Amino acid sequence: MSEVHIEESNAIAVAPFNGSYPEHAQHLKTANLDINHNLWYDVFDHNDPEKSRKNWTLLPENNYEDAWFPAGPCDIAIPRTAVGSVMRETPEQSETMQSFGFHQLVDDSKALAAAAAAATGPPAVLSQLSTPPAPPAEASVPSVSSSPVKKDSDEFQITNIINSFIHYVPGANSSWAAEGLVVMQGDGTAKPLVDPSVNSGSLAIDELWNLGKISVAASGDMAYASFWARHLTITGNESTNSNFEGVLVYYTIICSKSDSGEWKLVHVQRSVDCVPSQMGVPKTH
């Protein structure tokens, strides 16, 4: 089992899960979870780069609540591990240690961009905003397999969500998005999916430009994808519009799958606007 992850939480106290139900042990075995590898005390705080533990603490054992048995008394399936008694596995040791934390994914893309910028210089952008920059295509947007995608597959459904997001206009069907979805901007601000500042007097042309790999977590209920999209707004004066080629924007998204098997878009992070002709991102869609 992986360590605990928090992102926006603060002032929390952490304690081991204390309870069970009759089928608990079998469910853990079916899910291939090692009950002896319990890192309940090892908290990874995505908003505390100094790892100062400013947002959390461990609850003293004398403050633990009584065991929770929703279906009646039974044996507890998960043994309580002492603090520090279990070592965290490295990603090389376990493929199940992937973190789908939103802020961590953004930080990872920033690191890739910084490494590329050190070698080739920063990408040309249409805005003075510089963080987070768009990751380079060769580092962050791998080629998509040319094999056919089954229409009922997770990849097919998530690709449809991506296209729905790119082509979305206020007032259109947004059942593919989580309620209250916001898009994190390149300057760190949040813009709601339904943005009242959208200029309805212009013709917007949006298209999927380059889709990277869609990664589904081992649990099967979370997925991560990155892609480039091209946005072009036609104002009627394109002959003098230096931005006629539009802009390329790099997106990082997270989708969540419900118990009914329906995927929804739950997190979106976009880069600053980038000049297509100076980015060298190949068009694959």
Salt bridges, closest charged atoms under 4 A:
GLU3 OE2 - HIS5 NE2 3.18
GLU8 OE2 - HIS103 NE2 2.51
ASP42 OD1 - ARG88 NH2 2.82
GLU61 OE2 - ARG80 NH1 3.40
ASP154 OD1 - LYS257 NZ 3.11
ASP195 OD2 - LYS191 NZ 3.39
ASP206 OD1 - HIS231 ND1 2.52
GLU207 OE2 - ARG230 NH1 3.09
GLU207 OE1 - LYS283 NZ 3.70
GLU262 OE2 - LYS264 NZ 3.70
ASP273 OD1 - ARG270 NH2 2.22
